[in-house]
Amino acid sequence: MKSPICARLRAACLCLLAGCSPALDWREVRPEGSHLVVLMPCKPDSQARKVTLASVQVRMVLHACTAAGVTWAVAHADMGDPAKVGAALDELRSSAARNLEAADASDLPLRVDGATPNDASRRVQFKGRMPDGRAVIEQTAVFAKGTRVFQAVALGQTLDPEALSGFFGSLRVLP
């Protein structure tokens, strides 16, 4: 059993490695029922709603917060059918680009310990515009564990590379 002091010390060390600033208060987040573990720079709020992915209506749970002008989020849904996972990951990635009217995406490295290998798992960055016309940059990662699909997002006018590294580098799925 890990002690709370060891967990806080680990989080503090990770923050130093991830280039924490006073505006970023890193913490380990474990969204209930997801088996996902991620470091987020603020305390997320959560909400759930029904969405259609790969022609299947599923319950998607979102955990999101905003710190230092960046929105940080993780979402997950259980597709229930392994044959639908790849299409759901593709839809999550393409809808993120479509929401910002982004045309070009740059592929970035993605490694998520515990994730199920899937050709549709990706981390991309694209530039787009919010509905109010503000220019933004988004990095999004989509991956899966079994029939559960995940999306991790950082969205802002500027994105700090060290904070991105800490966020995306901390993603892992427990057995």
Secondary structure as UniProt FT lines:
FT   HELIX           4..17
FT   TURN            18..19
FT   TURN            22..23
FT   STRAND          27..29
FT   TURN            32..34
FT   STRAND          36..40
FT   STRAND          45..53
FT   TURN            54..55
FT   STRAND          56..67
FT   TURN            68..69
FT   STRAND          70..78
FT   HELIX           82..84
FT   HELIX           85..99
FT   TURN            100..101
FT   STRAND          105..108
FT   TURN            119..120
FT   STRAND          122..129
FT   TURN            131..132
FT   STRAND          135..145
FT   TURN            146..147
FT   STRAND          148..156
FT   HELIX           161..170
FT   STRAND          172..173
//
